[in-house]
């Protein structure tokens, strides 16, 4: 809906999310606020990441799907900030523990995550990536590309 309004009017509409997970404390947040909240509470939450690592291949798949979902939201609404992409890359691709988990459990997921992050940068959704982080993602992408071709 947001992408349609923006395409028709040239201006993004205000977007809000109703949170009724606690019926005694219903809240309305902007889509940007909600995206930041979910990003911190789930996407890069160390406890959630540890839980995903316990699920092996499926957990790695879930990490890749999470990156895809964020990318899709950003492509249609523009709510993912550069600091989120930097943090996502540092946490999912460059963190030694998570990269080792992905490499062992589901190297295709690691490759997909790196590829999606590079696409975000090339489409300027990740407008000003940290140069060191971007170079690290590129290196992991090329490494996984070669590793997967060998299989």
Helices and strands as residue ranges (DSSP letters): H 2-9, E 16-19, G 23-25, E 27-30, H 31-38, I 39-43, H 46-54, H 56-77, H 82-88, I 89-94, H 96-105, H 107-122, H 131-150
